[in-house]
């Protein structure tokens, strides 16, 4: 039986913010202050658009990158659940 894969993701496997640049509104979008961003993970690439100030967009995309890496790495803590006892019926 093969051993379970317990290898943690390498640094190269982590999601990283690659680029944020000013852009025109995407198809179906309107208004101004649009940015196109690129997130990379190894050879994978995610490109998206977000509207807002450069500071707000950068903060939001950095949070997305953190969330993606957290999901990829799994939860760090353990939760120990114990079932509660049912109360006896008075009768």
Secondary structure, 3 states (H helix, E strand, C coil): CCCCCCCCCCHHHCCEEEEEEEECCCCCCCCCCEEEEEEEECCEEEEEEEECCHHHHHHHHHHHHHHHHHHHHCCCCCCCCCCCCCCCCCC
